[in-house]
Amino acid sequence: MDKLCDLLDIRPGVTALIGGGGKTTLMYHLARELRERGTVAVTTTTKIWPPAGIAVAQDPDTAREILARGGLVCLGVPSAQGKLVSPGFEGWDAAGKGGNIRRLAYPLDPRGFDVIPIASPTPGELARHYLWRFWTRLPRSGHVTIFDRSWYGRVMVERIEGYCGEDDWKRAYGEINEFEKELADYGTIVLKFWIHIDPETQLERFELRQNTPEKQWKITDEDWRNREKWPLYETAVEEMLQKTSTAYAPWHIIESVDKKYARIRVLQIVTDALEQAVNEHITRGVKKECAKPKKDRS
């Protein structure tokens, strides 16, 4: 429990969200630990154990983010029973992809995950199929690879900027679906996030970056040029979401006008996916054991 609290950065005065549960649950023991440490806790249920000493904090968003990070630790990330986890982040400029990635990576053991920022392909990569450079960066068993931008550049920036032909980006939808199906069949948990904001919010964030000296490095002339092409990118994004959201690799559209909401939502989706994978693994193990022929003890 001490290790868990340390990983969650729980200290006196730090908020934490505690769900309901009986005395056999992790939440019960975590709630007791929080009370002993003098930590304020937020609860979403009246069935909290133990109820004594639990106060209500004023910042439930911070509390939910802490608990969501805790979910990653409790599920043993990086490790979903030997599976690979491959979240990919796409979205509008200034939508908050970097912030979401930082919150997701925060509780992870640095030995078990990689963050791959995708830039323009090198000459060597251009000489190969465009998916090749992503194949070589996929996570090994029990690890997490987080892609900051991904193979979807083919049907967005390369399409809009003319870096590939029309036949190339139209063919890419099928290629991408096949690529992700192979990953899913192998056991990879493929998570795809589109971080969404409206043009007005983007303009506000661009201007804030432009007018804040310590944030000016985040804004470039290319960002302003891309903003002028918003309608073209919007059309490409809608087609991408429609043609590449599948049962084995669905898109998750994250509303990011409120950055805290977006971060919590991403964490919740990742923890839910890992929990499902672990439960499926346990179920398969139980069925396998039940299917074994019983030894004759006579």
PLY file of the C-alpha trace (Angstrom):
ply
format ascii 1.0
element vertex 298
property float x
property float y
property float z
element edge 297
property int vertex1
property int vertex2
end_header
0.00 0.00 0.00
2.89 2.37 0.75
4.27 1.73 -2.75
0.87 2.44 -4.29
0.48 5.72 -2.41
3.98 6.76 -3.37
3.33 5.98 -7.04
0.11 7.99 -6.91
1.96 10.88 -5.28
-0.48 10.83 -2.35
0.56 13.21 0.42
-1.34 15.03 3.18
-3.66 17.54 1.58
-3.63 15.90 -1.86
-7.07 14.91 -3.10
-7.96 11.41 -4.22
-11.16 9.87 -5.54
-12.35 6.80 -3.71
-15.01 4.54 -5.14
-17.33 2.29 -3.17
-16.57 -1.23 -2.11
-16.48 -3.72 0.72
-13.69 -4.46 3.12
-12.06 -6.91 0.74
-11.49 -4.36 -2.02
-8.41 -2.32 -2.79
-10.48 0.85 -2.39
-11.22 0.00 1.24
-7.55 -0.33 2.12
-6.61 2.74 0.09
-9.31 4.80 1.82
-8.01 3.71 5.24
-4.46 4.58 4.24
-5.55 7.99 3.02
-7.33 8.73 6.27
-4.26 7.77 8.29
-2.10 10.06 6.12
-4.47 12.97 6.62
-5.36 13.07 2.94
-8.63 14.63 1.84
-10.69 12.27 -0.30
-13.55 12.74 -2.73
-16.19 10.06 -3.06
-18.70 9.42 -5.83
-20.80 7.11 -3.69
-22.33 7.11 -0.22
-21.22 3.51 0.27
-17.66 4.44 1.09
-15.63 2.26 3.42
-14.69 3.40 5.98
-16.94 6.49 6.08
-15.34 8.09 9.10
-12.76 10.75 8.40
-13.54 11.12 4.70
-14.07 14.75 3.74
-15.14 16.26 0.42
-12.50 18.15 -1.54
-13.18 21.08 -3.85
-11.33 19.74 -6.87
-12.87 16.43 -7.96
-11.15 16.56 -11.37
-7.74 16.35 -9.75
-9.02 13.54 -7.56
-10.32 11.55 -10.51
-7.02 11.95 -12.34
-5.13 10.58 -9.35
-7.40 7.56 -9.12
-7.19 6.90 -12.85
-3.40 6.89 -12.59
-3.84 4.48 -9.69
-5.81 2.18 -11.95
-2.79 1.85 -14.20
-0.59 0.94 -11.24
-3.12 -1.52 -9.81
-3.47 -3.29 -13.15
0.27 -3.80 -13.29
1.07 -1.59 -16.27
3.16 -2.12 -18.23
1.79 -5.65 -18.34
-1.61 -6.93 -19.24
-0.79 -10.57 -18.72
1.98 -10.45 -21.32
0.03 -8.38 -23.84
1.30 -5.39 -25.78
-0.38 -2.03 -25.44
-0.18 0.49 -28.27
-2.03 3.77 -27.75
-1.91 6.25 -30.61
-2.71 9.94 -30.27
-3.93 12.15 -33.08
-5.71 15.48 -32.89
-5.80 19.14 -33.77
-2.76 21.30 -33.10
-2.88 22.64 -29.51
-5.61 20.14 -28.59
-3.53 18.72 -25.73
-1.95 15.52 -27.05
1.28 16.11 -25.13
-0.51 16.70 -21.84
-2.52 13.51 -22.24
0.58 11.50 -23.03
2.43 12.89 -20.00
-0.43 11.97 -17.66
-0.68 8.51 -19.15
3.07 7.87 -18.87
3.45 9.38 -15.38
2.77 6.23 -13.30
4.46 3.80 -15.68
7.80 2.12 -15.06
10.13 3.81 -17.58
11.67 0.41 -18.35
8.37 -0.78 -19.76
7.19 1.92 -22.11
8.32 4.16 -24.96
6.87 7.40 -26.31
7.46 7.68 -30.05
7.06 11.18 -31.54
6.37 10.81 -35.25
8.04 13.37 -37.50
8.72 13.49 -41.23
10.06 10.18 -42.58
13.76 9.83 -43.23
15.10 9.04 -46.73
15.50 5.41 -45.69
11.90 5.27 -44.50
10.63 6.90 -47.69
12.27 4.11 -49.65
10.01 1.56 -47.92
6.28 1.09 -47.41
4.98 3.85 -45.18
3.90 1.39 -42.45
7.41 -0.05 -42.17
8.66 2.59 -39.77
5.76 1.81 -37.41
6.26 -1.96 -37.56
9.81 -1.46 -36.32
8.61 0.53 -33.28
5.83 -1.70 -32.01
6.04 -2.72 -28.34
7.42 -6.07 -27.31
5.43 -8.38 -25.06
4.34 -6.82 -21.78
5.33 -3.31 -22.88
3.61 -0.11 -23.90
4.38 2.07 -26.89
2.68 5.47 -27.06
2.65 7.05 -30.51
2.55 10.86 -30.58
1.03 11.00 -34.07
0.84 7.73 -35.94
0.31 5.93 -39.26
-2.77 8.09 -39.80
-0.58 10.84 -41.17
-1.01 9.05 -44.49
-4.70 9.96 -44.72
-4.36 13.43 -43.16
-1.23 15.55 -43.56
0.18 13.53 -46.48
-3.19 13.70 -48.21
-3.70 17.43 -47.63
-0.14 18.51 -48.35
0.23 16.33 -51.44
3.04 14.16 -50.07
1.39 11.09 -51.60
-0.90 10.47 -54.54
-4.67 10.15 -54.34
-4.49 6.42 -55.04
-2.00 6.06 -52.19
-4.09 7.65 -49.44
-7.31 6.04 -50.65
-5.65 2.63 -50.52
-4.29 3.39 -47.05
-7.64 2.95 -45.28
-7.69 -0.75 -46.11
-3.98 -1.15 -45.39
-4.35 0.46 -41.98
-7.35 -1.70 -41.06
-5.44 -4.84 -42.03
-2.37 -3.64 -40.10
-4.40 -3.05 -36.94
-6.27 -6.35 -37.35
-2.95 -8.19 -37.39
-1.90 -6.37 -34.22
-5.19 -7.17 -32.47
-5.09 -10.83 -33.54
-1.58 -11.08 -32.10
-2.84 -9.80 -28.74
-2.00 -6.11 -28.94
-4.41 -3.73 -27.24
-4.78 -1.05 -29.91
-6.13 2.24 -28.54
-6.65 5.24 -30.82
-7.47 8.70 -29.51
-8.59 11.72 -31.51
-8.12 14.78 -29.28
-10.75 17.27 -30.42
-11.21 21.01 -30.01
-13.09 23.66 -32.00
-11.42 26.37 -34.12
-12.14 29.07 -31.53
-10.40 27.14 -28.77
-7.43 26.48 -31.02
-7.11 30.20 -31.80
-7.18 31.07 -28.10
-4.41 28.56 -27.37
-2.34 29.68 -30.36
-2.53 33.31 -29.22
-1.68 32.33 -25.65
1.41 30.51 -26.87
2.38 33.38 -29.15
2.08 35.92 -26.35
3.73 33.89 -23.58
7.55 33.91 -23.86
8.06 30.54 -22.19
5.48 28.93 -24.50
6.50 30.48 -27.81
8.54 27.41 -28.73
5.24 25.52 -29.03
3.93 27.64 -31.90
5.37 27.72 -35.43
4.50 29.27 -38.77
3.43 25.81 -39.90
0.79 25.72 -37.17
-0.76 28.92 -38.52
-0.64 27.58 -42.10
-2.34 24.37 -41.05
-5.04 26.35 -39.29
-5.93 28.03 -42.57
-6.61 24.56 -43.99
-9.00 23.58 -41.19
-11.92 22.71 -43.54
-9.69 20.41 -45.60
-8.35 18.67 -42.52
-11.85 18.41 -41.07
-13.04 16.55 -44.16
-10.03 14.22 -43.99
-10.54 13.56 -40.28
-14.22 12.72 -40.69
-13.44 10.26 -43.48
-10.61 8.73 -41.45
-12.84 8.19 -38.40
-15.60 6.72 -40.51
-13.42 4.27 -42.45
-10.97 3.12 -39.78
-13.00 2.77 -36.58
-13.39 -0.99 -36.15
-14.49 -3.39 -33.44
-10.89 -4.46 -32.79
-9.43 -0.91 -32.97
-12.13 1.71 -32.40
-11.50 5.43 -32.36
-12.08 7.29 -29.10
-12.98 10.92 -29.69
-11.87 12.95 -26.68
-13.41 16.40 -26.20
-10.51 18.56 -25.05
-11.86 22.08 -24.61
-11.60 21.14 -20.93
-8.10 19.66 -20.70
-8.66 18.02 -17.32
-11.72 16.22 -18.59
-9.77 14.97 -21.60
-6.90 13.64 -19.50
-9.21 11.81 -17.13
-11.21 10.33 -20.00
-8.06 8.97 -21.68
-6.87 7.41 -18.43
-10.27 5.82 -17.86
-10.37 4.31 -21.35
-6.87 2.85 -20.99
-7.56 1.35 -17.56
-10.89 -0.09 -18.74
-9.19 -1.71 -21.75
-6.46 -3.21 -19.56
-8.95 -4.47 -17.00
-10.96 -6.16 -19.75
-7.82 -7.79 -21.14
-6.81 -9.08 -17.71
-10.32 -10.45 -17.03
-10.37 -12.21 -20.41
-6.97 -13.72 -19.67
-8.21 -15.00 -16.30
-11.38 -16.41 -17.87
-9.39 -18.26 -20.52
-7.10 -19.66 -17.83
-10.03 -20.94 -15.78
-11.62 -22.57 -18.84
-8.30 -24.16 -19.73
-7.93 -25.62 -16.26
-11.50 -26.91 -16.29
-10.92 -28.56 -19.66
-7.95 -30.57 -18.40
-8.72 -34.26 -17.86
-8.96 -35.12 -14.21
-6.37 -37.53 -12.86
-7.58 -40.88 -11.73
-6.79 -41.05 -8.00
-7.93 -44.63 -7.60
0 1
1 2
2 3
3 4
4 5
5 6
6 7
7 8
8 9
9 10
10 11
11 12
12 13
13 14
14 15
15 16
16 17
17 18
18 19
19 20
20 21
21 22
22 23
23 24
24 25
25 26
26 27
27 28
28 29
29 30
30 31
31 32
32 33
33 34
34 35
35 36
36 37
37 38
38 39
39 40
40 41
41 42
42 43
43 44
44 45
45 46
46 47
47 48
48 49
49 50
50 51
51 52
52 53
53 54
54 55
55 56
56 57
57 58
58 59
59 60
60 61
61 62
62 63
63 64
64 65
65 66
66 67
67 68
68 69
69 70
70 71
71 72
72 73
73 74
74 75
75 76
76 77
77 78
78 79
79 80
80 81
81 82
82 83
83 84
84 85
85 86
86 87
87 88
88 89
89 90
90 91
91 92
92 93
93 94
94 95
95 96
96 97
97 98
98 99
99 100
100 101
101 102
102 103
103 104
104 105
105 106
106 107
107 108
108 109
109 110
110 111
111 112
112 113
113 114
114 115
115 116
116 117
117 118
118 119
119 120
120 121
121 122
122 123
123 124
124 125
125 126
126 127
127 128
128 129
129 130
130 131
131 132
132 133
133 134
134 135
135 136
136 137
137 138
138 139
139 140
140 141
141 142
142 143
143 144
144 145
145 146
146 147
147 148
148 149
149 150
150 151
151 152
152 153
153 154
154 155
155 156
156 157
157 158
158 159
159 160
160 161
161 162
162 163
163 164
164 165
165 166
166 167
167 168
168 169
169 170
170 171
171 172
172 173
173 174
174 175
175 176
176 177
177 178
178 179
179 180
180 181
181 182
182 183
183 184
184 185
185 186
186 187
187 188
188 189
189 190
190 191
191 192
192 193
193 194
194 195
195 196
196 197
197 198
198 199
199 200
200 201
201 202
202 203
203 204
204 205
205 206
206 207
207 208
208 209
209 210
210 211
211 212
212 213
213 214
214 215
215 216
216 217
217 218
218 219
219 220
220 221
221 222
222 223
223 224
224 225
225 226
226 227
227 228
228 229
229 230
230 231
231 232
232 233
233 234
234 235
235 236
236 237
237 238
238 239
239 240
240 241
241 242
242 243
243 244
244 245
245 246
246 247
247 248
248 249
249 250
250 251
251 252
252 253
253 254
254 255
255 256
256 257
257 258
258 259
259 260
260 261
261 262
262 263
263 264
264 265
265 266
266 267
267 268
268 269
269 270
270 271
271 272
272 273
273 274
274 275
275 276
276 277
277 278
278 279
279 280
280 281
281 282
282 283
283 284
284 285
285 286
286 287
287 288
288 289
289 290
290 291
291 292
292 293
293 294
294 295
295 296
296 297
